[in-house]
Amino acid sequence: MVFISKNDKDTWQEYVSNFDKLTFNFYKNSKNFYINKSNNNLIKKKETKSSFNLLKKGKIRPDGIIDLHGYKLKTGKIKLQSYILYAYEKNLRNILIITGKGYKNTGVLKKEVPTWLNENVTKSYLVNFEIAPNNFGGEGALLVRIKNKQKNLI
């Protein structure tokens, strides 16, 4: 049997007595939530599109990047669809798709990727997409906003 000192016992009692004030946040992005002090309910902050705007301005980086350089159309489409599903499942909200410009700005992937993003398979996971700003690849890349998976859980 091991005895603890009175000082250690007092420290433990103080620690245990504070458990009722302890709160846990199981959400990935805790900055998107706050606790209502009157009833201790977890409340989601109003989501804005400011992160997408900040991303477009180059102030923040994308949550994920997929580079389709060198892929053939069939494998590129499969990779893109699986990456969008992965991003949705992991709640990656802003992703960058690098297609490249192609020879004389006529790349096949550059033309096909927007078509793929508008198909029902992928469209159901997206909020919107647009050509990336120059600091993220310009016309050779697309910025994509993925729907929030957590939104329906709360």
C-alpha positions, 0 to 999 in steps of 0.5 A: 500500500502506498500512502500519499502526502496531505498536500497531494491529497488536497490537490487531488480533492481540488482537482476532483471538485472541479469536474462539474465545471469541466466541458468537452467539445468533441467537434473537430473545429471547436472555434465554430461552436460556443457554449451557452452559459445559461443552459450549457448547451453547445451552439454552432456559430453562424457559418459564413463564406468568409473562409472561402473568400479568404482562400480566394484572396490567398490569406489562408491555404486550402484544406486539401489539394489534389493534383491531376497532372498526368492522369488519363480521363478515366482514372482522373475522374475516378480519383477526383470523385473519390477525393471529393467523397474523402474530403466530405467525409473528413469535413475538408471544406475548401479544396484545390484541384490542380488540372494544369493548363495543357499545351497552349491553354487547351488541356483536356483535364482543364475542360473536363473537370468542371463538367465532372463537378457538375455531374450529380455524383459529385454535385451533391457534395459541393457548394460551389467551385471557381477558377483559382486565384493566380497564387493557387494556380490560376486557370490551371486549378479550381477552388472547390467548396465542399458541403459541411457534413457536420451541419446536419448532425447538429 
